[in-house]
Structures are given as structure tokens and as C-alpha cells.
Amino acid sequence: MAKALVVSAPASGAGKTTLTLALARACRDRGLAVQCFKSGPDYIDPAFHSAATGRPSVNLDSWAMPRAMITALTARADDADLVLAEGSMGLFDGVATEGASGTGASADIAEMMGWPVLLVLDPKGQAQTAAAVATGLRDFRPGLRVAGVVLNRVASPRHEDLVRRAMAGVNIPVLGALPRHAAIALPERHLGLVQAEEQARLSDLIAEAARLIASHVDLDALLKLAECDRAAPHVTSVMRVSPPGQRIALARDAAFSFVYPHMLEAWRAVGSEIMPFSPLADEGPSETADVCWLPGGYPELHAGKIAAGRHFRTALRAFAETRPVHGECGGYMVLGSGLVDANGERHDMTGLLGLETSFAKRRMHLGYRQAELKAPIPGHRMGARLRGHEFHYASILAQPDVPLAIVRDANGADVAETGSRRGHVSGTFFHLIAEAA
């Protein structure tokens, strides 16, 4: 029988990522093959999952992805002993208007795949009320099965006992209770966790978290409750992701790292070659590439170094004279004329587009995006309808070039971040997830 759990919570900040990583490593230490997934448009957490399991993790997104694409992505779990799908925000949190196969809520994935839910509850300031919250989550949506809960950051044995008794009264298993333990806290920055590749002690943190889980969570009971009747069938259907070219020069370093793993996999699956280069190391795209792709990341943290990268800027400009260059979010900003950092200092960017952005007055831009292209971009024709997600804190000071697309939010309202184009160069503030049907 298949074993799977969607690790979710009533809200963000409950400890889903830490618990997912700890469970994954603890079960791997038992000799189990663990396959992780991330529900929702998060490009940071899958790298942490891979560090914990030794297997690539990908996003599953019910708003942006059709069901066939989600099924194809979950087929990688066929040879796994346990699936752990980390949720985003609260269990039922998504957008108001349904997208490709749902609203983007973690509950969509749980119901679609028949995977039971493991709730992470932080009962700070609560006792019996925690059971009321868990009961509400269990009963809110027919078709979901809440397997049990893990209590996180429990204050004392007495606190734990009160919550356990209340949970027993509503027939919700408590599979473990974790004390406050600052040693396994993961460092954060303004777009989420500090990236996995930037953390020298990540392996030690995961190992410590796994030891904590092994001593405070009943793993045998958890694995028993993870049993489910339906596993993802083996599917080899198309991913609805077109590669931007045959030989793709991909900017890849600490400033350019926000790439959805399923995108790279889909490009490689159809025979495209990905040729990474590092702008922070003052490298330019390979002369043998036929397209250049600059993903998002943290250009605002490295703006001075990017501006000083004379070879990178010269090589990219020369490349753009004859071949397409596309940037997403941070990559789009680098294609612009200038970027003002959080201290108010302006840095020259590549000048391939006229875009001017600023982080001096931070303003969050967050949400799903649907776009209809007014001109082609690498891999997608004019008129193509794309689904993606936008998340950044930059303000637009100027966006003088021709708009690239008609861009709307998940509810169909127009947004100002239309992207832009000039010659062979294009860029968007949203990160592409899939082409709409």
C-alpha cells in the first residue's frame, strides 16, 4: 500500500518546512526512499527537500498546472517508500478563482492525489482550543483525510498533556510533540528561507532536526497513518512546458537561482542542453548557445558586483544582438538600465531594456499571474497564454519599452507589471510555471 502525507498547517509559520525536512531525513535514516514535493509556487523549498532526501523535489501547483501535468510530476514517486508533500500557507489557502485544476491550495493536491494530511500545530497561547482548530480543519472539506497532528514548540509537559487530552476527545491522533529548539531554526530573508546552497551547516541542521523528530514523534504510527489507497499512476504525459531553445545559456549563481525544478527537467526531457554561467563570477553566456535565460533571484543583494561585471555585461549585450535573451523577475531587473538598492544607491545594469527598479521603498508584489503574449518569447509564440507567479519587493520607476504581454492576476484584474521587450530582449516580473491549455 502506498504511503504519503501532505504536511500542512492552519497558517504560515507553524514549522512545515522544518518538520518536512526532519521527517524526510529521519525516514531516510531508517532506509526508506522518500520523495518530497512542494505544493504551490515556491522555488526555495525544493532544494531543501533534495538535501534531506537525496532525490529531486518539484512543485505541484493546482492553480497553474493542469491535472495531467501534476500526475506526470508525481509519477517520480513510483519507486519511493514514502511521499512527503509540503504545503504552503494554510491547508485551504488559495485564490478566489479556480485555475487550471484548483485554487492553488494544498488541500487541492491532497484531495486530487488521495494523500492524507499531517497537520503541524503551534499551540502557543492555546490548550484545548488547538483541538478545535484541528477539528475545523478535519471537517471543513469532504474528501480530505487528516491523519493526525504534530505539535510544534510545546511550552511544557503540562501544556502537551492538555492538548493531547483535548485531541483524544475529538479522535485526532497526536503523533508527537516538539519542544522549543532554537538549534534547528532555519535562517530567513525577505523572500523566504536563505537558499539551501548558501547554508554551510544545512546538513548538520537537518540531521539535528531528524534526531529531534526520532525522539519526539512516533514514526511507526505516522507511517501506518500515511497508508493510502491511491498512488500516482505511472504516466509519461507531456509537461506543457516548451524549452526556450536547444542550447540554453542559463545564469546560475547566488543572484540568479529562482528556477522551478520542473522547468529545467522539462527542458532536458526534450533534449535541450542547459549551459550554466555565473554573472557574479563575471562570466557571459556561451557563444555556442542559441538563447540566454536569466532567472530571478537576489540581484538587489549583489547589485554592485553585477554592475562591476564588465565582461558579463559586454558579453550579454553582444549575445543579444543576434539571439534572444529573456529575464524573469530579478533577471528582468538586471536586463534593465538601473537598479536602486535598499540603501538608495543606484547601480547600472545591462541596459538591454529601459526598466528602472528600486528597493529603496520596498513594496511587496505577490500573486499568481496569467499572461497573454503580445510578442513571442523564447519557447512561446505570440498569443500564447502563460501561467506563473510573481513575488518581489521592487518598485517600478520606469518601464518605457513596448509591453510584452497583457498580464492579469488570478481573478482577472489587470496588473501594471506587463513585462517589456526591445529587439531580441524580453522580460517579465512573473516566473513561468506552465503554458495554459
N, C-alpha and C positions, 0 to 999 in steps of 0.2 A: 504494500500500500504506500502511496506517495506521502511524503512529509513536507509540509510547507507552513509558513507563518507570515502574515503581514504585520510588521511591528509598527504600531500606531499609538496615538495618544489623543487626549482631548484638545491639545493645543501645541504650538511650537514651544521648545524649551524644556520639555519634560525629560529628555535624555534618550530619545530614539536612536540617534546615531551611536552614542557610546554603548547602549545595550546591544544594538545590532552587531557592532564590531566585536564586542566581548563574547556574545553568543556564538558568532561565527568562528572565532578563534578557539573558544572552549570546545565546540563540537569538532572542529578540525583536529584539535589535540587528542580527541577520542578516536581519531582515524576516519571520521566521516568526511565525505566530499560535500562541501557547502557551496551553493550557488546563491549569490546575492543579486538583488535588483534594487533600483531606486524608483519609487513612484513619484512622478512629477518632474519638472524641468530644472533639475539640479545637476550642474556639471562638476561639482567638487566631491560629493559623497561617493560616487562610484570608484574613485581612486582609493579611498579609504577601504572600501569593501574589498577591492582586489588585494590590498596589502594584508588584510585579515585572512582571506581565503586562499590566495594564490590563483584565483580564477578571475577573468574579466567580468565586471559588472556593467550593466547597461540600464538606461532609463526606460520606464514604461509609463506612457502618458495618455490617459484616456481622452483628453480634450484634443490633443494634436494628432494622435495616431489612430488609424482605423483598427478595428479588432483583429483583422488578419495580420497586421504588422506586429501587434502586441503578441499574438500567438506565435508568430515566427521568431520573435526575440526570446520568448520563454522556452522555446524548444531546446535551448542550450542546457536546460536543467534536466534533460532526459537521463543523463548519467550521474546526476547528483543524488546524494542521500537525503539532503535537506535543502529546501528553498527558504531564504530569508529575504523578504521584500520590505525595505524600509520605507515607511510612509512619509508624507510631507504635511506640515501644519497639523490640523486636527483631522480625525478619521473621515469626517464628512465634508471637509472644507474643499470647495472648488469654486467655479464661476457660476453665474446665474443661468447662462445659456449653454445648452449642451453642444459639444463639438463633435469630433469625428466618431467617438464611441462613448462619450460621457462628459462629465463636468471637470475632469482633472482630479477628482477626489480619490484618496487612497481606497475608500470603500468600493469604488468602481472596479479597481483591479482585484480586490478580494472577492467580490461577487462574480466577476467575469471568469476568474480562474478557479473558483471554488476553494480558495485558500482561507483557512481560519485566521482570526485576528488575535494577536497578542498585544494587550494594552499595557502601556507604560504610564503609570500614575505617580505623580509627585504630590503626596498628600500634605504638603506644608500647610499648616493652619487648619487642617481638617482631621477628622477621625471617621465617624460614621457617614459623613457626607460624601466621602470618597466612594463608598459603596453605591450611593445614589447616583453619582456621576457615571460609574461603571455600568449600572443598570440602565441608565438612559442611553448610553452608547450601545449596549447589547440589544435593546429593544427598538431602537429608532428606525431601523431599516430591515424589513423582512428579507431573508435571503442571505444574510450575513451570520456567521457563527463566531462569537467571541470565545476563544479557547480558555482564556484566563488572563490574569494580570500579574505584572511585576511591579512592586512598589519601589520607587526610587527616592533616595535622600530621606530615609526614615529617621526621625529625630531620636528615638529611644526604643528599648524593648516594650515599654508600656504603650507607646504610640503604635508600634507594629501590632501588638495584641488587639488593641481597639479596632484597628482597621480590618485585621483578619477576621475577627468575630462578626463584624458587620458584613463582610463579603460572604462569609459562610451562610449568613442569614438570607442572602439573595441568590445562593447557589452559584457563586462565581469563584472558581479556584484561584487562590493566591499561590503562584509558583515560586515566589521568592521576594525578599525584601532587602534592598541595598542601603547601607548606611551612607551618610555623607562621606565622601572620599575624594579630597581635592587632588590627590596624586594622579587621577585618571581624567582630569579635566582637559579638554582639547582646546588649544588657543584659537581665538576668533579674530576676524577683522570685518570690515564694513559690508562685504558681500557673502559672509558666512565663515566657515572654518578656514583657517590658514591651510593652504593646499598640502596634500599629503607629501608631495616631493620636497616641500620646504621644511619638513619636520624631521630633524635628525634623530629624535627619540621616539618616533612613531611606533616602531616595533616594540620598544620597551613599554610604551603606554598601552598598546593593545594587549601585550602579554600580561601586564598587571591587571587590566580590566578583566581578562579571561580568568585569571586566578580568583578575582573577587567574585565573579559570576559562579565559578565552580563551587565556591564555598557558601554561597548565599542563595542559589537558585537550584531547585530540584530538576536537573536536566533530564532525568529519566521520565518524570511526569510530563515535562514540557514536550519531549519528543513523542510521547504517547498521544498527547492532545493535539500535536501537529499533524496527525494522520488525517488524510482527506481522501475522498473517493475519486476526485477528478484531478488528473495531472495534465499538463500541457501536451497535446498530441504532437508527434513529430511532424513538422511542417517545414517545407523549404520554399515557401512563397516569397514573392518579391517584397522588398522593404519599402517601396515607394520613395526611394532616395536616389537621385541621379548624381553621378560624380561630376565635378566641375571640369574634369579633363582626364587625359590618360596619364600624364606625368604632372603631379600636383606638388608645387613648392609650398610647403606649409610652415609658417612661422610658429616656432615652438620653443618656449622658454618660460621663465617666471612671469614675464609680461604678457605672454600670448599662450594661454593654456586652457581656455574655456572651449573645449571641443566635446560635443556629445560622443561617447564611445561608439554608439550605434552608427553614427555618420561615417567615422573612419572605417569601421567594419564593412559597411555597405559599399564604400568606395573601393576597398580592396577586393570585395567579393566579386566585383565585375571586372577585375583585372587592372584597376588603376594603381599606379605606383606613387606612394607618398614620400616626398623628399623633404625632410625637415631641415630648417635652418634657424639660426638664433640671431635676431636683431640685436639683442643685448650683448652678444659677442661680436657685433659689427659685421655680421655675415649677411649677404644678399641671397636672393633666390637663385637656384641653379640655372645656368644658361640653357640647360637641356630640358627644362620644364616647359610645359605649354600653358600653364596657368599658375597664378600665385594666389594663395588664400591666407588672409591674416585674421585669425580668430580673436575673440575677446580675451580679456584677462585683466591685468592691473597696470596699464600704461601710465596711469597717474602716479604710481609709486616709483616709476623708472623713467619719468619724462626727460629728466636731464641727460640720462645715459642714451636714451633713444635719439634725442636731439644732437648729441655729440657723435653719433654713429655715422660718420661721413661716408664710409664705404656702403653701409646698408642703404642709406638714403639715395646715394648715387646709383647703386645697382638696381634698386627698386624702380627708380624713375626711368632708367634705361629699359628695363623689362616692360614697363607699362607703355612704352612707345609702340610696341608691336604685339603684345599679348595681354589678355585680360588679367586684371587684379581685382580681387573682391575682399572687403573687410567687414567683419561683424563686430558691432559694439566697440570695444576697445580698439580692435583693428581698424574700424571705420574712423575712429578719432585720430589714429596715427596717420591715416591717409589724408587727413585734413591739413589745414595751414598752420594751426597752432592749438596748444592745449595749456590752459591755466591750471596749475596745481592747487592743492588745498591751502598753500601759503600765499597764493595770489601771484605767483611768478609764472610768466608766460614762457613756453618753450616752443620753438619752431618744430613742426612735424614735417612730413614729407612733401606737403604742398601739392599732392596729386588731385586733391579736391579742395574746395574753398571752406570747408567746415571749420568752425571755431568752437571749441568747447571749454567749459570751466568747471572746476571742482571747488572754487573759492567759496561759493554759496551752494552747499550741497542740497540737491532736491532729488528724492527717490522717484525713479520711473520703473514701475513693476507691473507685469501682467502679460497674459497671452496676447499674441498678435496674429492677425490674418492679413495677408497682403496679396494684392493683385499687381503683378509686374507691368509697368508701363514701358519697359525695355528689357531685353534679355540680360541675364546674369549667367556666369559660368554654371552650366548644368541645367538651366531652366530658361524656357522660351518666354518671349513677351506674352503677356496674358495669363501666364501660369499663376495659380493660386497656391500660396505657401502658408504653412502654419509654423509659428515659432513663439519665442518668449523673450521679453525684454526685462533687464534688471541692471540698472546703473544709477549713479548719483550725479551725473554730469548735466550741466545746463547748456543749452544751445545758444551761443552768442551770435552765430551766423551760419546759415545753410544755403548759400547763394546758387548752388548748381541746380541743374534740372532734377526735379523729383524722380526717384527711381520707381516708386510704387504708390498705389493707394493703400494706406495702412489703417486698419481698424482694430479696436480692442475686441475682446471675446464677445461683447454684447453688440458689436456692430457700430460703435461710435468711432468717428474719425479721430486719429491721433496726429500730432504735428510731426512726429519722427518718421517722415516718409522715406528716409534714405535719400541718396543722391547719386548722380553719375556724371562723368566727364570723360569723353573719349573711351578708352578701354577700361576705365576705372569705375568701380561702383562700391557702394557700401550701405549697410543698414544698421540700425540700432538693435534689431532683434536677432536672436540666434535661431537659425533654421532647425526645425525638428523633422518635418515631413512635408511633402507636397500633398495638397488636398486632393480628394478624389475628383 
